[in-house]
């Protein structure tokens, strides 16, 4: 069944801007999550906190694998659409002090925008779904080890254990911060090691060797002159770039080095295969060096024409659609055949910042939008009512 979509009115838009007392518990939950440090690799305590809370709330199933959870607030019967909410438990390390506190409308703490505000939203949605049946079946995935190497993430393990619970989702939402936009797809990324070889010599007599650092100069010149490639995919703009991000050599201050390695970071748009990327890298690098892709993050496909996405967009007051000019697990989910998008509270500019914060007004608006979308909250409290049915 196609969804019946109700457009927003002026009063609904005004209501969307207001903070209500009912958000106090959500803010306190976000603060409690921030008070529980969970830097990459140390998510166990936070995973236990979330699991204990959701079991106490009466969730039907709380599955744990390692430090990751898959939660079904109610039995999944395969009736109608199913929505999966995903958020990572870990943060980057706290490299400088950022004590948890509120200042005006901002809540400070490591991971506030990326992404403990979103985790609070997910927990609150699960707890409400125990008490009140959502319009769509709901599952939530809280996973560890996102802020590190692609292959080290616990998301594949928890998804494998969850089986059809997530695999059969009509739409998955990665709740990374998106600046109040719905971001479709995501860029792919590759880290590439480019090796130049030479011949050692004394730096007083460099003509007796071949300088591997100098051999890298033509590639660096080409990179400096390279213009970002702009594309249109799914009606949205994408920008592909290649940047040298590291350089290393073998030698000392008085030795002409016989090896130099340049690290390239490549960002590529949806729809590109690894084989295509390797071909372009060979053309860019040339025959004077060898290269190897040392890490690879797939691009996420653009989900277009989804009634569920349109529902969510209207619930957000007509949120703009945008491309995701970064890597997220939308790419990983797409490889598993799961339609996925990016949408979550918080500012992208705050991710990984020294004094990271989230605007509580944005968190409240996201909570209201999710309530309208999942539970059919009345338009007088936001933007959308009377939506029914629909799958991605």
Secondary structure, 3 states (H helix, E strand, C coil): CCCCCCCCCHHHHHHHCCCCHHHHHHHHHHHHHHCCCCECCCCHHHHHHHHHHHHHCCCCEEEEECCEEEEECCCCCCCCCEEEEEEECCECCCCCCCCCEEECCEEECCCHHHHHHHHHHHHHHHHHHHHCCCCCEEEEEEECCCCCCHHHCCHHHHHHHHCHHHHCCCEEEECCCCCCCEEECECEEEEEEEEEECECEEHHHHHHCECHHHHCHHHHHHHHHCCCEEEEECCEEEEEEEEEEEEEEECCCCEECCEEEEEEEEEECCCCCHHHHHHHHHHHHCCCCEEEEEEEECCECCCCCCHHHHHHHHHCCCCCEEECCCCCCHHHHHHCCCCEEECCCCCHHHCCCCCCEEEHHHHHHHHHHHHHHHHCCCHHHCCCCCCCCCCC
